[in-house]
Amino acid sequence: MSKEPAAATIDAYLAGRSPEIREILETVRGIVKEEVPEATETIGYQMPAFKVERIFFYFAAFKKHLGIYPPVNGDEALQRELAPYLGPKNNLKFPFDQPIPYELIRRVAKTLAEQYARR
C-alpha cells in the first residue's frame, strides 16, 4: 500500500483510486452487499472491510492486483477454483491485467461470511 493517509471510510478509500480500479472495487463491494446484506462496512488494517459480528471480508487494491482476505477454508471445490489466485499466505490475489472473476468472488464472500462473520 502507499504512504497516503489512512481512509476512514470505504468511500474515502475508493476516492483515492483510479477510475478503472475504483470500478473493480465498487463491483466487489456490491457483491458483498448482495451476498451478506446484514453486513456493515468498515475499515480494518487500512483496507475496506465488511463485518457482521466481526470482520469477515477485507479487500484492497495493490499495484498489480486485487487482494481479498482472510483465507478461505473448507470448501474443497472452491479451493481448487481459487488455486491460481492463492498468495503466499493463502490470501487471494486477482491480477488487474486479467478479467476479474466476479462470480468466484461472490462465492468467496458468501463462504467467508459463513466462516468468519459470527463468533
Secondary structure as GFF3:
##gff-version 3
##sequence-region A 1 119
A	DSSP	alpha_helix	10	15	.	.	.	ID=ss1
A	DSSP	alpha_helix	19	35	.	.	.	ID=ss2
A	DSSP	beta_strand	40	44	.	.	.	ID=ss3
A	DSSP	beta_strand	47	51	.	.	.	ID=ss4
A	DSSP	beta_strand	55	61	.	.	.	ID=ss5
A	DSSP	beta_strand	65	69	.	.	.	ID=ss6
A	DSSP	alpha_helix	76	82	.	.	.	ID=ss7
A	DSSP	three_ten_helix	83	85	.	.	.	ID=ss8
A	DSSP	beta_strand	92	95	.	.	.	ID=ss9
A	DSSP	alpha_helix	102	116	.	.	.	ID=ss10
###
